[in-house]
Amino acid sequence: QVRLVESGGGLVQPGGSLRLSCAASGSVVSRSNMKWYRQASGKERELVATISSDGQTNYTDSVKGRFTISRDWPRNAVYLQLNSVQEGDTARYYCNTRWRGREFWGQGTQVTVSS
C-alpha cells in the first residue's frame, strides 16, 4: 500500500508562484515514476508532469518553462514548482504513482489562480 499526501495549494494571483508537495510512504519516490495530474472543474484529469525513477522529466506543453517537477529521496517527497501561473492553471492537483502493478492517488490539493 502506498499513501500519497499533497499539500501547498492555495489562492495565487496571475504571474505568481506556488510549490506543491507530495509526501509518499515507503520508498516509491526513488523506485518508481512519480506524476502530477490536474483536473479543472468540468474537465478531464490531465497529466501535467512526470519524473522517472532515473530522474528524467516530462511536461505537458502548456506548462513547459513554467512548472518544474523534482523529488527528494531522503524525504520521500515529490514537488511541483508552479511559476508564472495563469488562470488556466486553476485546478485540483493530484500526485500519482504506479507501484507493484497498482495505481495510487493522493486526495489532491486545490490551486486557484485569480486576481
MDAnalysis code that builds the backbone (N, CA, C; Angstrom):
import MDAnalysis as mda
import numpy as np

u = mda.Universe.empty(345, n_residues=115, atom_resindex=np.repeat(np.arange(115), 3), trajectory=True)
u.add_TopologyAttr("name", ["N", "CA", "C"] * 115)
u.add_TopologyAttr("resid", np.arange(1, 116))
u.add_TopologyAttr("resname", ["GLN", "VAL", "ARG", "LEU", "VAL", "GLU", "SER", "GLY", "GLY", "GLY", "LEU", "VAL", "GLN", "PRO", "GLY", "GLY", "SER", "LEU", "ARG", "LEU", "SER", "CYS", "ALA", "ALA", "SER", "GLY", "SER", "VAL", "VAL", "SER", "ARG", "SER", "ASN", "MET", "LYS", "TRP", "TYR", "ARG", "GLN", "ALA", "SER", "GLY", "LYS", "GLU", "ARG", "GLU", "LEU", "VAL", "ALA", "THR", "ILE", "SER", "SER", "ASP", "GLY", "GLN", "THR", "ASN", "TYR", "THR", "ASP", "SER", "VAL", "LYS", "GLY", "ARG", "PHE", "THR", "ILE", "SER", "ARG", "ASP", "TRP", "PRO", "ARG", "ASN", "ALA", "VAL", "TYR", "LEU", "GLN", "LEU", "ASN", "SER", "VAL", "GLN", "GLU", "GLY", "ASP", "THR", "ALA", "ARG", "TYR", "TYR", "CYS", "ASN", "THR", "ARG", "TRP", "ARG", "GLY", "ARG", "GLU", "PHE", "TRP", "GLY", "GLN", "GLY", "THR", "GLN", "VAL", "THR", "VAL", "SER", "SER"])
u.atoms.positions = np.array([
    [0.841, -1.182, 0.000],
    [0.000, 0.000, 0.000],
    [0.883, 1.241, 0.000],
    [0.519, 2.205, -0.857],
    [1.243, 3.453, -0.950],
    [0.301, 4.583, -0.578],
    [0.775, 5.456, 0.289],
    [-0.029, 6.620, 0.649],
    [0.638, 7.872, 0.102],
    [-0.166, 8.698, -0.573],
    [0.320, 9.954, -1.141],
    [-0.490, 11.100, -0.547],
    [0.186, 12.096, -0.039],
    [-0.494, 13.237, 0.580],
    [0.041, 14.527, -0.019],
    [-0.837, 15.242, -0.705],
    [-0.448, 16.507, -1.321],
    [-0.708, 17.681, -0.378],
    [0.057, 18.733, -0.583],
    [-0.132, 19.977, 0.159],
    [0.465, 21.124, -0.636],
    [0.185, 22.343, -0.193],
    [0.807, 23.509, -0.803],
    [-0.083, 24.316, -1.723],
    [-1.280, 23.835, -1.980],
    [-2.188, 24.585, -2.837],
    [-2.707, 25.841, -2.154],
    [-3.420, 26.646, -2.927],
    [-3.993, 27.863, -2.381],
    [-4.398, 28.824, -3.464],
    [-4.663, 30.049, -3.050],
    [-5.044, 31.117, -3.967],
    [-3.800, 31.913, -4.333],
    [-3.590, 32.116, -5.616],
    [-2.416, 32.851, -6.082],
    [-2.834, 33.762, -7.232],
    [-2.201, 34.903, -7.319],
    [-2.507, 35.838, -8.394],
    [-1.817, 35.421, -9.684],
    [-2.385, 35.789, -10.816],
    [-1.700, 35.504, -12.087],
    [-0.278, 36.045, -12.068],
    [0.642, 35.222, -12.566],
    [2.050, 35.588, -12.552],
    [2.791, 35.170, -11.311],
    [2.068, 34.697, -10.310],
    [2.680, 34.294, -9.057],
    [3.215, 32.876, -9.086],
    [3.649, 32.406, -7.914],
    [4.266, 31.092, -7.791],
    [3.694, 30.331, -6.600],
    [3.752, 29.018, -6.713],
    [3.391, 28.105, -5.637],
    [4.288, 26.892, -5.749],
    [4.510, 26.215, -4.616],
    [5.168, 24.924, -4.644],
    [4.264, 23.887, -4.004],
    [3.916, 22.895, -4.800],
    [3.119, 21.783, -4.312],
    [4.044, 20.669, -3.844],
    [3.632, 20.001, -2.771],
    [4.395, 18.890, -2.230],
    [3.553, 17.635, -2.210],
    [4.215, 16.500, -2.391],
    [3.567, 15.200, -2.295],
    [4.441, 14.330, -1.395],
    [3.922, 14.004, -0.232],
    [4.633, 13.128, 0.694],
    [4.181, 11.703, 0.444],
    [5.159, 10.828, 0.217],
    [4.853, 9.435, -0.118],
    [5.330, 8.503, 0.983],
    [4.588, 7.428, 1.181],
    [5.025, 6.413, 2.128],
    [5.999, 5.478, 1.437],
    [6.824, 4.833, 2.212],
    [7.764, 3.875, 1.653],
    [8.836, 4.529, 0.816],
    [9.367, 3.774, -0.150],
    [10.476, 4.267, -0.958],
    [10.100, 4.416, -2.426],
    [8.818, 4.666, -2.685],
    [8.363, 4.730, -4.078],
    [8.998, 5.879, -4.844],
    [9.309, 6.971, -4.143],
    [9.829, 8.145, -4.837],
    [11.114, 7.813, -5.587],
    [11.953, 6.979, -5.018],
    [13.228, 6.655, -5.662],
    [13.131, 5.477, -6.610],
    [12.028, 4.727, -6.549],
    [11.952, 3.484, -7.314],
    [10.914, 3.474, -8.422],
    [10.066, 4.476, -8.490],
    [9.008, 4.463, -9.499],
    [8.855, 5.840, -10.119],
    [8.128, 5.874, -11.217],
    [7.802, 7.146, -11.841],
    [6.761, 7.855, -10.979],
    [6.990, 9.122, -10.757],
    [6.056, 9.938, -9.995],
    [5.452, 10.991, -10.915],
    [4.158, 11.207, -10.760],
    [3.459, 12.104, -11.682],
    [2.588, 13.101, -10.929],
    [2.405, 14.247, -11.553],
    [1.414, 15.216, -11.125],
    [0.359, 15.337, -12.225],
    [-0.900, 15.193, -11.817],
    [-2.038, 15.421, -12.682],
    [-2.801, 16.631, -12.143],
    [-3.677, 17.140, -12.973],
    [-4.598, 18.163, -12.505],
    [-5.954, 17.982, -13.160],
    [-6.967, 18.445, -12.470],
    [-8.319, 18.367, -13.008],
    [-9.052, 19.659, -12.697],
    [-9.391, 20.374, -13.764],
    [-10.171, 21.593, -13.617],
    [-11.650, 21.236, -13.590],
    [-12.433, 22.124, -13.033],
    [-13.864, 21.895, -12.916],
    [-14.478, 21.655, -14.296],
    [-15.177, 20.549, -14.434],
    [-15.848, 20.233, -15.684],
    [-14.962, 19.675, -16.772],
    [-13.695, 19.418, -16.441],
    [-12.753, 18.901, -17.439],
    [-12.183, 17.560, -16.987],
    [-11.582, 16.864, -17.937],
    [-10.953, 15.591, -17.618],
    [-9.611, 15.830, -16.919],
    [-9.219, 14.837, -16.163],
    [-7.917, 14.908, -15.496],
    [-6.819, 14.812, -16.546],
    [-5.810, 15.670, -16.422],
    [-4.716, 15.660, -17.393],
    [-3.373, 15.505, -16.694],
    [-2.463, 14.826, -17.383],
    [-1.109, 14.647, -16.882],
    [-0.329, 15.949, -17.073],
    [0.268, 16.437, -16.001],
    [0.990, 17.706, -16.052],
    [2.494, 17.475, -16.140],
    [3.016, 16.601, -15.283],
    [4.466, 16.411, -15.235],
    [4.788, 15.031, -14.693],
    [5.922, 14.497, -15.160],
    [6.405, 13.187, -14.742],
    [7.890, 13.272, -14.418],
    [8.289, 12.586, -13.355],
    [9.710, 12.380, -13.094],
    [9.922, 10.881, -12.961],
    [10.825, 10.357, -13.792],
    [11.042, 8.915, -13.812],
    [11.977, 8.498, -12.688],
    [12.096, 7.186, -12.512],
    [12.958, 6.670, -11.452],
    [14.420, 7.037, -11.677],
    [14.789, 7.315, -12.951],
    [16.171, 7.724, -13.214],
    [16.313, 9.234, -13.352],
    [15.244, 9.958, -12.998],
    [15.342, 11.402, -12.914],
    [14.936, 12.195, -14.137],
    [14.517, 11.512, -15.187],
    [14.094, 12.239, -16.379],
    [12.726, 12.866, -16.140],
    [12.547, 14.054, -16.709],
    [11.299, 14.780, -16.510],
    [10.597, 15.038, -17.836],
    [9.284, 15.111, -17.766],
    [8.471, 15.448, -18.934],
    [7.315, 16.319, -18.474],
    [6.888, 17.191, -19.378],
    [5.820, 18.134, -19.056],
    [4.824, 18.225, -20.208],
    [3.595, 18.504, -19.850],
    [2.648, 18.818, -20.896],
    [3.008, 20.180, -21.483],
    [2.674, 20.389, -22.747],
    [3.149, 21.587, -23.444],
    [2.733, 22.887, -22.747],
    [1.558, 22.903, -22.175],
    [1.026, 24.151, -21.624],
    [1.783, 24.641, -20.385],
    [2.602, 23.778, -19.765],
    [3.321, 24.188, -18.565],
    [4.833, 24.203, -18.763],
    [5.315, 23.808, -19.927],
    [6.755, 23.791, -20.178],
    [7.347, 25.183, -19.992],
    [8.449, 25.234, -19.263],
    [9.100, 26.505, -18.999],
    [8.537, 27.245, -17.801],
    [7.424, 26.758, -17.263],
    [6.815, 27.425, -16.105],
    [6.782, 26.534, -14.873],
    [6.567, 25.238, -15.060],
    [6.478, 24.297, -13.944],
    [7.740, 23.425, -13.913],
    [8.106, 23.023, -12.705],
    [9.249, 22.133, -12.537],
    [8.907, 21.044, -11.538],
    [9.103, 19.791, -11.948],
    [8.907, 18.663, -11.052],
    [10.259, 18.232, -10.510],
    [10.289, 17.894, -9.223],
    [11.536, 17.441, -8.614],
    [11.196, 16.458, -7.490],
    [12.228, 15.818, -6.952],
    [11.974, 14.854, -5.876],
    [13.099, 14.909, -4.855],
    [12.784, 14.465, -3.680],
    [13.726, 14.417, -2.572],
    [13.666, 13.005, -2.000],
    [14.683, 12.190, -2.335],
    [14.649, 10.783, -1.901],
    [14.624, 10.623, -0.395],
    [15.523, 11.290, 0.335],
    [15.517, 11.064, 1.791],
    [14.172, 11.393, 2.439],
    [13.479, 12.377, 1.876],
    [12.190, 12.778, 2.452],
    [11.000, 12.064, 1.803],
    [11.296, 11.204, 0.801],
    [10.209, 10.530, 0.062],
    [9.154, 11.527, -0.385],
    [9.613, 12.585, -1.008],
    [8.708, 13.650, -1.429],
    [8.937, 14.022, -2.883],
    [7.883, 14.463, -3.498],
    [7.930, 14.969, -4.860],
    [7.312, 16.359, -4.837],
    [7.871, 17.247, -5.636],
    [7.410, 18.622, -5.640],
    [7.020, 19.056, -7.051],
    [6.145, 20.020, -7.109],
    [5.831, 20.675, -8.380],
    [5.879, 22.174, -8.124],
    [6.889, 22.811, -8.708],
    [7.035, 24.259, -8.601],
    [6.250, 24.908, -9.729],
    [5.309, 25.756, -9.368],
    [4.492, 26.456, -10.351],
    [4.940, 27.916, -10.388],
    [5.433, 28.346, -11.522],
    [5.823, 29.745, -11.717],
    [4.991, 30.359, -12.836],
    [4.901, 31.669, -12.811],
    [4.161, 32.390, -13.856],
    [2.785, 31.771, -14.087],
    [2.071, 31.539, -13.015],
    [0.793, 30.844, -13.132],
    [-0.219, 31.690, -13.892],
    [-1.126, 30.989, -14.531],
    [-2.177, 31.613, -15.325],
    [-3.529, 31.114, -14.815],
    [-4.585, 31.815, -15.170],
    [-5.903, 31.405, -14.718],
    [-6.234, 29.992, -15.203],
    [-5.691, 29.627, -16.342],
    [-5.916, 28.286, -16.876],
    [-5.255, 27.185, -16.064],
    [-4.408, 27.552, -15.100],
    [-3.780, 26.568, -14.221],
    [-4.667, 26.222, -13.035],
    [-5.765, 26.916, -12.898],
    [-6.686, 26.623, -11.804],
    [-7.220, 25.201, -11.934],
    [-7.006, 24.410, -10.888],
    [-7.403, 23.002, -10.916],
    [-7.070, 22.374, -9.563],
    [-7.539, 21.154, -9.408],
    [-7.083, 20.353, -8.283],
    [-5.916, 19.506, -8.790],
    [-4.826, 19.533, -8.067],
    [-3.600, 18.853, -8.474],
    [-3.416, 17.575, -7.648],
    [-3.121, 16.492, -8.367],
    [-3.017, 15.178, -7.744],
    [-1.643, 14.568, -7.987],
    [-1.133, 13.922, -6.962],
    [0.087, 13.139, -7.068],
    [-0.291, 11.699, -7.420],
    [0.516, 11.059, -8.219],
    [0.181, 9.718, -8.721],
    [1.438, 8.880, -8.889],
    [1.294, 7.589, -8.631],
    [2.356, 6.661, -8.961],
    [1.772, 5.280, -9.181],
    [2.547, 4.453, -9.830],
    [2.190, 3.050, -10.003],
    [3.257, 2.223, -9.293],
    [2.816, 1.311, -8.459],
    [3.741, 0.526, -7.635],
    [3.254, -0.900, -7.556],
    [4.093, -1.819, -7.988],
    [3.773, -3.249, -7.957],
    [2.426, -3.529, -8.614],
    [2.233, -2.901, -9.793],
    [1.052, -3.185, -10.587],
    [-0.201, -2.455, -10.174],
    [-0.102, -1.622, -9.148],
    [-1.276, -0.889, -8.716],
    [-1.027, 0.599, -8.830],
    [-2.107, 1.333, -9.100],
    [-2.021, 2.775, -9.233],
    [-2.524, 3.427, -7.948],
    [-1.805, 4.453, -7.535],
    [-2.150, 5.144, -6.296],
    [-2.291, 6.648, -6.549],
    [-3.271, 7.221, -5.855],
    [-3.551, 8.657, -5.965],
    [-3.607, 9.280, -4.573],
    [-3.236, 10.538, -4.508],
    [-3.483, 11.316, -3.305],
    [-4.860, 11.941, -3.369],
    [-5.188, 12.719, -2.350],
    [-6.514, 13.344, -2.285],
    [-6.556, 14.654, -3.064],
    [-5.390, 15.158, -3.440],
    [-5.333, 16.374, -4.234],
    [-5.199, 17.638, -3.393],
    [-4.723, 18.680, -4.056],
    [-4.635, 19.998, -3.430],
    [-5.102, 21.039, -4.450],
    [-5.944, 21.960, -4.006],
    [-6.569, 22.918, -4.919],
    [-5.665, 24.112, -5.166],
    [-5.503, 24.443, -6.429],
    [-4.798, 25.661, -6.830],
    [-5.784, 26.550, -7.560],
    [-5.934, 27.772, -7.079],
    [-6.827, 28.726, -7.702],
    [-6.031, 29.967, -8.077],
    [-6.044, 30.288, -9.363],
    [-5.323, 31.461, -9.861],
    [-6.349, 32.532, -10.188],
    [-6.275, 33.618, -9.444],
    [-7.264, 34.676, -9.623],
    [-6.716, 35.982, -9.074],
    [-7.107, 37.080, -9.737],
    [-6.718, 38.396, -9.245],
    [-7.794, 38.968, -8.337],
])
